[in-house]
Structure formats: structure tokens, C-alpha cells
């Protein structure tokens, strides 16, 4: 039997399935005849964000395509990444793939079907190249990339690989309006390039919205001027051309079809008219509307071309992946990244830059204005000779080659301090006004009142180098254009207002300078207002721009160094740019809150300062910090990003929240549990399953202390691990605090009281609900005691120290901010003197009094008892052995303490196991070993807050403080003896000599002089060990240690060491026998 099909070429489908193909068939004897048109069409081995699976992950994927005319059941069809295991994974159940349908299979290794119905293989793909094969149940290979002896080539982030003989070219000047007011003709164009040979086959895809399609005539015009009528007066009064495909292989003429003409149709004139022409050049779609009453829109149109030198299904890379639809243009590879001989940085003399590219067949385009080098950019030049740099420039380079995906765009900012100081009011190439929703005068200038000021001009060059530098570069229009510029349209939000940008990090102390391509959008709420023109921004590191993450020690080597997002905060409510608080701008407040949270022992956003440049223009002092999202949680707490829910407020909505990452389900469960009667132990315990109550209390104390008046109804973040994790809270956007507030209370903002704040379903609501529990109130008092007393974080000294540390960090840099933005909202600019004056106010008017004021407020709320806690004569740390700890309290009551880490008070208020765990204080306590002491005062049945101190008893002889005595300490003592180091007088005899090493080895380590393996005896095994090392009288100065025979601490191994050891009398003879020593 046979199957009879009309000759049919399938064009590229939009998504998944197009089933309106007409076929004529007879009885089929062997279905396998159809599978020749079943193939792997495209795959991606490094999926960053191109396509998500049913678990909202982005694993590798494989696209299968049925180019035949019959449905095929894929059950038992096979995919593999190993040519020796062709059946590594098979479709386990029935899966029909229709004609002209595309089916995505995820190569995730999960071997299951996900909630969206996608299949997942039991293997993953390698981006470094391997094998990918597809075969039928009988083992016949239908499609493969690589072979048994060779691999498919290396893959890149979000670039797919596949078959590309059908080359699609899309119009980019659409949509275009078809006028309803007059008879009209519109022309849309698309460009074709790099197509070898001559046209062999051509198809057209059209999408038009129009309510009377009979009015329309359409023509396609080639680059050589050949004109073909596609249709004229078809479809009567019907609406639209929807996913209409015109091909000579269509089974129905378009004039015999009906609107909306979905499917494949033959045009009224044959597209074969173009056969033999060169496809390269500008193609034109001409649409004529011959009746004026009805209009419409040309939404999209595309050409699909095959040329004589396509050489079948040519495999290649696709910079525009198309999972679920037909492939676009394929490329044979990637242009190589160019390089330069002079890297980014600060300069004071002109120089030449030489660009280099290893492939002479490629050309390098460059720009000097921050724009992306592309062939259609009038600012781009072909690199032909060294480029002279004699002023601040942003050099961007990109390589291009025939049939290659262009290289990454490389960027080098060359900054001249003298240029920065003369930054003009109207720099060339930048608009004079920022015209978005609101039009304002653009502000670029470095204020001459500061740059020429006798007191400040000499400080500015130092100021601009006092902090690391971040340099951003992208097309000026993407910054400031009235229609598309993110800065001009500062109040617009969302992914549509993110633009590709180059970010350079210069002058960071823990790494070399770095450039990375990323996305950028504006960030925040009030900071977006045009009246505050120094806006906050956010960098997003995604694979669609380049590297999927920033891997760089922005905040030091000892902490997290991988980031997918960094916020660039201009200061807003704590800066000179804010018209309401500019006279109190400190550039410290938000940073201080995060520092305090970290000092309390909690995770918070890492942060730092930097100077920011935009396309070579100095933009001011910025605060860089991590965005709190699932990636942040994963990096700091471990696990996968998929493990976390991160929640934020929806500002001023009375309790609504949104998920930054994950879902809100666990948050709503927490709200439900907290909304119960928490005076019962059962309900209180149930609520604690969803919230880290210690973290919550400390978070509240920070904001209560600072009198935060722009918080809780907004400006908070919380995160939780979904697997039995508890929500923790993070300091966020804490600008309207302490003296940076207006106050209605008579005694000023230093007395501001926010402890009664209660916003529904938000953190303060949780707090107010929790106060029904006596255990919560006791715990709140304990945390207050820890932080507001004796060396605590929120004591006057502790709080001021963290503030002043940040002030010292930016003191040299603040004059640069003064020159850039100090004149905002004022004729007379704010200066470093303005800033210093406010710092003095904080240190004299806020920190000295705020702790005691907050304590009084907490007592009024019954959050701290009127009973004072005991005091220790030492609050912990390293102490000498047998230190006498003294504890004092009021006479009317008793002090109870523990030394095993337990609380002297049991839940409910009883004494915790008196006489066994808890003891009544009756006099100084001898601390002979390291321990934790906890104490409370009890009077008339009222407990004080808990006082806690960790004591570390110093181990005599533990020179490296690792908590143990070992050979390292012996060698350090010997070195100290040779250097006459007074700390090595271990036996306290006033002498630093061999007796100290004897005291360490014999008295403290309980062994013998000569015991090099520290097994407790000095025997012949120790002698064998030292002689095997070959340092006996070897003639090298001071090269010996205890383990190689230096037992008298002179740095040498010679006869005197043996004399010392044997005189000590600790030698034990054993079966190995004595070693004869020859002098």
C-alpha cells in the first residue's frame, strides 16, 4: 500500500501545533514510512532564561519536529546523549506529535513529566559538546548531532543549535497602521543578508488585523524590483489574516479560502517568479487598502528562504532561539572577542589604543560615545588604526564575520579626572531635557562653585579615587530618549523598561578590574520621581546579556561573591537630592540599619559605596547592595533558589504582599497562625513554626531605635526556606529615621515612639499579636538587654561606632557628591561642611540619649520589666584561668545563674532545676575553663531580663589560639625564645629561655623532651624520625624545628639537642634499639 501526498513544504509554525493542512491519503501499510520527516530540529545545552519548564526551572531542552503530513505516536521513540546507549531514554507513554508540530522535551535528568505536561529525560546535555541522538523504537537513527567519534560543538548561554535551511527574516518596522480615513498604501521592509547562492524556494508569513479584508491588495517586491501579487480582494467581508502562510506548495489558492486565512495558501501569483534571484537586500511588502471606511494594522510579516547553496538542513547556532516554532537564521559560529592593549581606568596623559582580533577575516567596529557598535549605528567606525584617547571616552568594540554571531560587546572606560572636574552643563550628545511623563531640565554639571572653591578644589581629585568606581555604558537614547529612555521615563516599571548595559568595576581592592554585560532598570518608588533626578537603579546579571551571574568580590573575598542582581542606590531620602530632607542628608542611614542587623548576628544584604559614571559622565556617590530575592537566600543560606519564598509589602495597601520569589502561601499561613489567641502556649508554638522570633525581635528593635517612620506599611523584606524554614526579616530602605524626620512631638525626633506601630498582616502586627504571650515578652526583654546594655549594639557607644565607621568610609569622597548634586533644590550648594555638621548632630543629639529613651518606651509597652538585670564585672571574651566573675544586683531579691548554657528561668516563670542546673549567686565564681554564664534577678516573683556572657579561658602555651597544644605551638615558643619575646615566659620566672620550652612540653603537654611524634614517650622511634629528615649538622642556618631535632630552641639540630634531651632523663629504651650518634 502507499501514501499519496501533495508536494508540501512546511513553513515555520508559531507555537506547537498547526493542524489545518489538507492531505490526500490512501491506506497505510507501514507507518514507519512517515518517520523520515521526524527529527531533532533544535536544542539548547545551556538554558539560562530562554524557556522554563513546568517546575519554573530552566533546564536544557530538545525540540522535535514532525515535518511530515501524518500524526506520529512517539511512545518508545528514543533520545540519548550516548551513542553506545541509543535507548537511554524513551517516551514511556503515548505522545502524539501532529504534522508541522514542534514538541519540547527537557533534558533535565529528572526522568518524569512535569505539571505543564513536558517530558523530562534522565540525562542532561553538556555545553562542552557531546552526542545527541533520536531514534525510533527499532533503533533506526532519525536525527543526530555529533556521532560516535565526534561531538556537537561547544554551546553558549541561551544560544540554541539546530537545523536552519529554512531561513526566516522578520520585519522590524511593524506594526504599521492601515488608515481608515482614506484610500492608502503602506510599505514595510525587511533586510536579508549573508544568504549564499540564489533563491530556490520562498514563503511569506503575514498577520494583519482588518475588519473587511476584501479591501486589501498585497504585493511582495524583491531587492531587484521583481513584483509578485500575493492576493487581491479576497475574503469578502471577513476579518483578518491570522498566521497566514503563502507558499507555492499550499494545497489551496488564497482566493478560494476564507478569512482569517489561517494555514498555508498558494498566492495569486507564483512565488517561483523570484527563483534564481539573489536574496540579499531590501524586500518590500506593499499593502493597498482601496476603501476608506475601514482601517487596520499590519502586525507582522516574515520571509522564509531557501537558497541553492544552503546544502540541505545546515546545522548551526541560533542567537534567537525558537523553542516550539520554526528556526530562524543559523550561524556557523561566533566572532572572536576583540581585545585592546590599554585597559580601562583613570588617566592624566593622552595615549593610543590598539585593538586586536585573532581572525583577519573578521572586522571590528567601535564607538566612543557609549553606544553599541552595530553596522546600522552611524557612530560606529571600522577599526583600522590605533585610536587616540586624549579625553574621557567610553570605548566599545565588537567583532563581526560572515555567517557568525557577532562577538560580545567589550567596553573600556578611560576616565580623565580633569575632564570630570570640568563636566559641563550641556555635554555633547546628551539631551538638554529629560522628557518622559514629566519634562525637566537635564542635570549633568559638576558645580563650579565646588570645583573652583578654595577649600575643596584640591580635595576633588582625591575624592574621585577614594572609593571604587562603577562605570555604566549604553546607547544615550536608552538612557534619555523621551520614548524609550529609562532615565527620562523614570516612573515606568517592569521588564519592558530594562535595557542592555555594560558595567565596569574599577578599583576594587580584592580583585582586578572587571567588565560585564548586564541589564539595567530603575529601582524604587519615590526615588523615581523626576524631582529627585539622581535615581536608584538595579543591575540584572542574566545570560541573555552575557554571563548569567556576576562573580566578583564586590564586598570582599570572605563573603558571598556571586550575584544575579545588585541595587545602585542614589540616596534619595537620605541625600541632598531629596527636596524634603536635603539639609539632613547623611548617605549613611540605610547602611547603618544593615550594619546593625549584621552586628546583631543576622544575615543582611552585603553593601558598599562606589562612585558611578554614566557614559563617561560622573553621576555621584552610590550605595551598592544585594537585592533580597531567592538568589540572595540561596547564596547566604544554602540550597537552590527554588527552595525559597521571598515576600515584600505592596506599599500602603493595608496588608497585601507579593512574592519577589516563590509564592505567598507560607506567608498567608503565618498570618493565619499569628491571628489566633497567642496567649495560649499551643497557638504561640504553632506561630513560631513559621517565623524566626529572635530575628523578628532584633529587626523590630533596630527600627524602634531609629524611630523609622517610613516602614512596615512599606519598606520591608522577608524570606523563608520552604522546607520547614522560618521567615526572617531584612533591613530595607531605612532612610526616614532618627534626626532625618520631621516630628510632631514637642521634644523633637529624638523622642519619636514607633513601638506602638501595628500594620495589619505585616511584621508589627505579628509583634503586637505576640505580646499576648508572656514568653514572647520575656524574650523581647532578653534581646533588649543584649543590645541596649553593657557593650550592646544599640548602646550609645555601639550605635555611634557603626555610624561613624560609615562616615569615615565616605568622608574623603563626599566632596565629589557635593560638586555633582550639592546644588539640587538650592542656589547655594551643600558642602562637606554641611555633611559634617549633620554628623555632629547625630553624635551629640541622637546617640547619647536615644538608648535610654527607647528603653523607657519599651517599659511603657511592658516589653522590658521594671526589674533591672544583674551586671557582670566582665562581659565575656578571653579571660585568664581562674578568673573571678562578680555579679551585682539590687539587694531586694536573688540572682540565679547557670554555667551550662541553660536559662535560669523555665518557661512559665519557675526556677529552672534549682541546685542541679541553676544556682543562687552567693559570691564570686571561679572560672577555670571556658563556659557561658547566664543570670537573672528575681524579686517578688518578677524576673529580670537575661544577662549572658561567653568566657574563653586562655590555654597557656596555645600560641596560635586554636584551642589545643601541639607541635605548632612548640615551634612558635622556640621562635619566641630566640627573639626574646616576653609572651613566651610560660613559667612566669621572668626569664625567656629553655626552661619555658621544658615547661610547655613536660608540664602542660605532659610528655618528654625529645618526643617528636607526641605519643607521650621519648624513645628510639623519635630518634629514627629526626635522623630520617637529614638536618643533623647540615650546615643550613636555623632550618630545624622540634619535629626535625631542634630541642633546645636554637634553630639547629646538632649534638647539643641530643644532650638536652638525654639530660632531661625522659628516654625510654625499646625494641628498636639505640641509635649510635657520631659527633
URPE-V607576 format. One record per pair of residues at least 12 apart in sequence whose C-alpha atoms are under 7 Angstrom apart, sorted by the first residue. I is the first residue (numbers start at 1). J is the second residue. Records with the same first field share a line. If there is no record, write none. Layout:
I = J + J
This chain:
1 = 27 + 28 + 29
2 = 26 + 27 + 28 + 29
3 = 25 + 26 + 27 + 28
4 = 24 + 25 + 26
5 = 23 + 24 + 25
6 = 23
7 = 249
8 = 249 + 250
9 = 249
10 = 67 + 100
12 = 325 + 326 + 327
13 = 325 + 326
14 = 325
15 = 324 + 325
16 = 101 + 102 + 103 + 324 + 325
17 = 98 + 100 + 101 + 102
18 = 100 + 101
19 = 99
20 = 263
21 = 263
22 = 251
34 = 68
36 = 142
37 = 66 + 67 + 68
38 = 65 + 66 + 67 + 142
39 = 64 + 65 + 66 + 142 + 143
40 = 63 + 64 + 65 + 134 + 143
41 = 63 + 64 + 65 + 162 + 163
42 = 62 + 63 + 160 + 161 + 162 + 163
43 = 61 + 62 + 63 + 160 + 161 + 162
44 = 60 + 61 + 62 + 159 + 160 + 161
45 = 60 + 61 + 125 + 126 + 127 + 155
46 = 60 + 127 + 155 + 156 + 157 + 158
47 = 59 + 60 + 157 + 158
48 = 157 + 158 + 543 + 548
49 = 158 + 543
50 = 158
54 = 114 + 115 + 116 + 118
55 = 114
59 = 106 + 107 + 108
60 = 106 + 107 + 108 + 124 + 125
61 = 104 + 105 + 106 + 107
62 = 104 + 105 + 106 + 107
63 = 102 + 103 + 104 + 105 + 323
64 = 102 + 103 + 104
65 = 100 + 101 + 102 + 103
66 = 97 + 98 + 99 + 100 + 101 + 102
67 = 99 + 100
68 = 99 + 100
69 = 99
70 = 98 + 99
71 = 96 + 97 + 98 + 99
72 = 96 + 97 + 98
73 = 94 + 95 + 96 + 97
74 = 91 + 94 + 95 + 96
75 = 91 + 92 + 93 + 94 + 95
76 = 90 + 91 + 92 + 137
77 = 90 + 91 + 135 + 136 + 137
78 = 90 + 91 + 134 + 135 + 136 + 137
79 = 133 + 134 + 135
80 = 132 + 133 + 134
81 = 130 + 131 + 132 + 133
82 = 131
83 = 131 + 147 + 148
89 = 121 + 122
102 = 324 + 325
103 = 324
104 = 118 + 324
105 = 118 + 119 + 120
106 = 119 + 120 + 121
107 = 120 + 121 + 123 + 124 + 125
108 = 120 + 121 + 122 + 123 + 124
109 = 121 + 122 + 123 + 124
110 = 122
127 = 154 + 155 + 156
128 = 154 + 155
129 = 151 + 152 + 153 + 154 + 155
130 = 146 + 151 + 152
131 = 145 + 146 + 147 + 151 + 152
132 = 144 + 145 + 146
133 = 145
157 = 543
158 = 543 + 544
159 = 317 + 318 + 319 + 320 + 321
160 = 317 + 318 + 319 + 321
161 = 316 + 317 + 318
162 = 315 + 316 + 317
163 = 313 + 314 + 315 + 316
164 = 313 + 314 + 315 + 316 + 327 + 328 + 329 + 330
165 = 306 + 310 + 312 + 313 + 314
166 = 304 + 305 + 306
167 = 304 + 305 + 306 + 328 + 329
168 = 302 + 303 + 304 + 305 + 328 + 329
169 = 192 + 302 + 303 + 304
170 = 190 + 301 + 302 + 303
171 = 189 + 190 + 300 + 301 + 302
172 = 190
173 = 188 + 189
174 = 298 + 299 + 300
175 = 297 + 298 + 299 + 300
176 = 297 + 298 + 299
177 = 296 + 297 + 298
178 = 295 + 296 + 297
179 = 295 + 296
180 = 292 + 293 + 294 + 295
181 = 292 + 293
182 = 292
183 = 289 + 290 + 291 + 292
184 = 288 + 289 + 290
185 = 286 + 287 + 288 + 289
186 = 286 + 287 + 288
187 = 284 + 285 + 286 + 287
188 = 284 + 285 + 286
189 = 282 + 283 + 284 + 285
190 = 282 + 283 + 284
191 = 281 + 282 + 283
192 = 279 + 280 + 281 + 282
193 = 280 + 281
194 = 280 + 402 + 403
195 = 279 + 280
196 = 307 + 309
197 = 278 + 307 + 308 + 309
198 = 276 + 277 + 278 + 279 + 307 + 308
199 = 274 + 275 + 276 + 277 + 278 + 279 + 306 + 307 + 308
200 = 275 + 276 + 306 + 307 + 308
201 = 275 + 305 + 306 + 307
202 = 271 + 304 + 305 + 306
203 = 246 + 247 + 303 + 304 + 305
204 = 245 + 246 + 247 + 302 + 303 + 304
205 = 243 + 244 + 245 + 246 + 301 + 302 + 303
206 = 241 + 243 + 244 + 245 + 300 + 301 + 302
207 = 241 + 242 + 243 + 244 + 298 + 299 + 300 + 301
208 = 240 + 241 + 242 + 297 + 298 + 299
209 = 240 + 241 + 296 + 297 + 298
210 = 239 + 240 + 295 + 296 + 297
211 = 238 + 239 + 240 + 294
212 = 236 + 237 + 238 + 239 + 294
213 = 234 + 235 + 236 + 237 + 238 + 239 + 240
214 = 233 + 234 + 235 + 236 + 237
215 = 233 + 289 + 290 + 291
216 = 232 + 233 + 287 + 288 + 289 + 290
217 = 231 + 232 + 233 + 287 + 288 + 289
218 = 230 + 231 + 232 + 286 + 287 + 288
219 = 285 + 286 + 287
220 = 284 + 285 + 286
221 = 283 + 284 + 285
222 = 283 + 284
223 = 281 + 282 + 283
228 = 269 + 271
229 = 268 + 269
230 = 267 + 268 + 269
231 = 267 + 268
234 = 255
235 = 257 + 258 + 259
238 = 259 + 260
239 = 259 + 260
240 = 259 + 260
241 = 259 + 260 + 261 + 262
242 = 260 + 261 + 262
243 = 262 + 263
244 = 261 + 262 + 263 + 264
245 = 263 + 264 + 265
246 = 264 + 265 + 266 + 267
247 = 264 + 265 + 266 + 267
248 = 266 + 267 + 270 + 271
249 = 266
250 = 264 + 265 + 266
251 = 265 + 266
252 = 265 + 266
253 = 265 + 266 + 267 + 268
254 = 266 + 267 + 268
316 = 330 + 331 + 332
317 = 330 + 331 + 332 + 333
318 = 330 + 331
319 = 405
331 = 403 + 404 + 405
332 = 403 + 404
333 = 404 + 405
334 = 404 + 405 + 406 + 407
335 = 399 + 400 + 401 + 404 + 405 + 406 + 407
336 = 357 + 399 + 407
337 = 398 + 399 + 407 + 408
338 = 355 + 356 + 357 + 398 + 399
339 = 355 + 356 + 357
340 = 353 + 354 + 355 + 356
341 = 353 + 354 + 355
343 = 412
344 = 412 + 413 + 414
345 = 413 + 414 + 415 + 506
346 = 414 + 415 + 416
347 = 414 + 415 + 416
348 = 416
349 = 390
350 = 389 + 390
351 = 388 + 389 + 390
352 = 386 + 387 + 388 + 389
353 = 386 + 387 + 388
354 = 386 + 387
355 = 386
361 = 401
362 = 399 + 400 + 401
363 = 382 + 399 + 400 + 401
364 = 382 + 383 + 397 + 398 + 399 + 400
365 = 380 + 381 + 382 + 383 + 397 + 398 + 399
366 = 380 + 381 + 382 + 383 + 395 + 396 + 397 + 398
367 = 379 + 380 + 381 + 395 + 396 + 397
368 = 393 + 394 + 395 + 396
369 = 393 + 394 + 615
370 = 394 + 395 + 396 + 473 + 474 + 475 + 615
371 = 474 + 475 + 476
372 = 396 + 474 + 475
373 = 396 + 397 + 398
391 = 416 + 419
392 = 414 + 415 + 416 + 419 + 616
393 = 413 + 414 + 415 + 616
394 = 411 + 412 + 413 + 414 + 615 + 616
395 = 411 + 412 + 413
396 = 409 + 410 + 411 + 412
397 = 409 + 410 + 411
398 = 410
411 = 502 + 515
413 = 616
415 = 616
417 = 461
420 = 618
421 = 446 + 451
422 = 446
423 = 445 + 446
424 = 444 + 445 + 446
425 = 443 + 444 + 445
426 = 444
430 = 476
434 = 480 + 482 + 488
435 = 482 + 488
436 = 482 + 483 + 488 + 489
437 = 489
438 = 530
445 = 820
446 = 819 + 820
447 = 819 + 820
450 = 819
451 = 819
460 = 815 + 816
463 = 812 + 813 + 815 + 816
464 = 813 + 816
466 = 812 + 813
467 = 609 + 610 + 611 + 813
468 = 506 + 507 + 508 + 610 + 611
469 = 505 + 506 + 507 + 610 + 611 + 612
470 = 503 + 504 + 505 + 506 + 610 + 611 + 612 + 613
471 = 503 + 504 + 505 + 612 + 613 + 614
472 = 501 + 502 + 503 + 504 + 613 + 614 + 615
473 = 501 + 502 + 503 + 614 + 615
474 = 501 + 502 + 615
478 = 499
486 = 521 + 522
490 = 522 + 528 + 529 + 530
491 = 528 + 529
497 = 521
498 = 519 + 520 + 521
499 = 519 + 520 + 521
500 = 518 + 519 + 520 + 545
501 = 517 + 518 + 519 + 520
502 = 515 + 516 + 517 + 518
503 = 515 + 516 + 517 + 518
504 = 516
510 = 553 + 556 + 557
511 = 553
517 = 545 + 546
518 = 539 + 540 + 541 + 542 + 545 + 546
519 = 539 + 540 + 541 + 545
520 = 537 + 538 + 539 + 540
521 = 537 + 538 + 539
522 = 536 + 537 + 538
523 = 536 + 537 + 538
524 = 536
527 = 572
532 = 577 + 578
534 = 570 + 577
535 = 570
536 = 568 + 569 + 570
537 = 567 + 568 + 569
538 = 565 + 566 + 567 + 568
539 = 565 + 566 + 567
540 = 564 + 565 + 566
541 = 564 + 565
542 = 564
549 = 562 + 563 + 564
550 = 562 + 563 + 564
551 = 563
555 = 606 + 607 + 608
560 = 635
564 = 631
565 = 626 + 627
566 = 624 + 625 + 626 + 627
567 = 624 + 625 + 626 + 627
568 = 622 + 623 + 624
569 = 622 + 623 + 624
570 = 621 + 622 + 623
571 = 587
573 = 735 + 736
574 = 586 + 587 + 589 + 735
575 = 587
576 = 821 + 822 + 824
577 = 821 + 824
579 = 825
581 = 740
584 = 740 + 838
586 = 835
588 = 806 + 807
589 = 734 + 735
590 = 733 + 734 + 735
592 = 802 + 803
593 = 702 + 731 + 734
594 = 731
595 = 802
596 = 793
599 = 793
600 = 793
604 = 730 + 731
605 = 625 + 626
606 = 625 + 626
607 = 624 + 625 + 626
608 = 623 + 624 + 625
609 = 622 + 623 + 624
610 = 622 + 623
619 = 820
620 = 816 + 817 + 820
621 = 817
629 = 646 + 660 + 661
630 = 644 + 645 + 646 + 661
643 = 721 + 722
644 = 662 + 719 + 720 + 721 + 722
645 = 659 + 661 + 662 + 663 + 719 + 720 + 721 + 722
646 = 659 + 660 + 661 + 662 + 718 + 719 + 720
647 = 659 + 660 + 664 + 717 + 718 + 719
648 = 660 + 716 + 717 + 718
649 = 714 + 715 + 716
650 = 714
651 = 713 + 714
652 = 713 + 714
654 = 759 + 760
655 = 760 + 761 + 762
670 = 687 + 690
671 = 761
673 = 686 + 687
674 = 687 + 766 + 769
678 = 769 + 770 + 772 + 773
679 = 772 + 773
689 = 726
690 = 725 + 726 + 727
691 = 726 + 727 + 728
692 = 726 + 727 + 728
695 = 728 + 729
696 = 728 + 729
697 = 780
698 = 783
699 = 729
704 = 754 + 755
705 = 854
706 = 737 + 738
707 = 737 + 738 + 752 + 753 + 754
708 = 734 + 736 + 737
709 = 736 + 737
710 = 736
712 = 759 + 762 + 763 + 764
713 = 759
715 = 732 + 733
716 = 730 + 731 + 732
717 = 729 + 730 + 732
718 = 730
738 = 750
750 = 846 + 850
751 = 853
753 = 857
775 = 907
777 = 863
778 = 945
780 = 863
781 = 863 + 864 + 945
782 = 945 + 946
785 = 945 + 946 + 947
788 = 851
794 = 851
795 = 851
796 = 847 + 848 + 851
799 = 847
800 = 843 + 847
814 = 832
815 = 831 + 832
818 = 830 + 831 + 832
865 = 944
867 = 944
868 = 944
869 = 889 + 936 + 937 + 944 + 945 + 946 + 947
870 = 887 + 888 + 889 + 936 + 937 + 947
871 = 887 + 888 + 889
872 = 886 + 887 + 888
873 = 885 + 886 + 887
875 = 949
876 = 949 + 950 + 951
877 = 950 + 951 + 952
878 = 951 + 952 + 953 + 954
879 = 951 + 952 + 953 + 954
880 = 953 + 954
881 = 927 + 928 + 929 + 953 + 954
882 = 926 + 927 + 928
883 = 926 + 927 + 928
884 = 924 + 925 + 926 + 927
885 = 924 + 925 + 926
886 = 923 + 924 + 925
892 = 939
893 = 937 + 938 + 939
894 = 920 + 937 + 938 + 939
895 = 920 + 921 + 935 + 936 + 937 + 938
896 = 918 + 919 + 920 + 921 + 935 + 936 + 937
897 = 918 + 919 + 920 + 921 + 933 + 934 + 935 + 936
898 = 917 + 918 + 919 + 933 + 934 + 935
899 = 931 + 932 + 933 + 934
900 = 932
901 = 932 + 933 + 934
903 = 934
904 = 918 + 935 + 936
928 = 953
929 = 953
930 = 951 + 952 + 953
931 = 950 + 951 + 952
932 = 949 + 950 + 951
933 = 948 + 949 + 950
934 = 946 + 947 + 948 + 949
935 = 947 + 948
957 = 969 + 986 + 1000
959 = 972
965 = 1005
971 = 1041 + 1042
973 = 997
974 = 997 + 1049
977 = 992 + 993
978 = 1050
980 = 992
984 = 996
987 = 999
994 = 1048
1008 = 1066
1009 = 1047 + 1061 + 1064 + 1066
1010 = 1022 + 1047 + 1061
1012 = 1042 + 1043
1017 = 1068
1018 = 1066 + 1067 + 1068
1019 = 1067 + 1068 + 1069 + 1070
1020 = 1069 + 1070 + 1072 + 1073 + 1074
1026 = 1043 + 1044 + 1045
1029 = 1044
1031 = 1044 + 1053
1032 = 1053 + 1054
1033 = 1053 + 1054
1037 = 1052
1038 = 1051 + 1052
1039 = 1051 + 1052
1040 = 1052 + 1053
1045 = 1057
1047 = 1060 + 1061
1048 = 1060
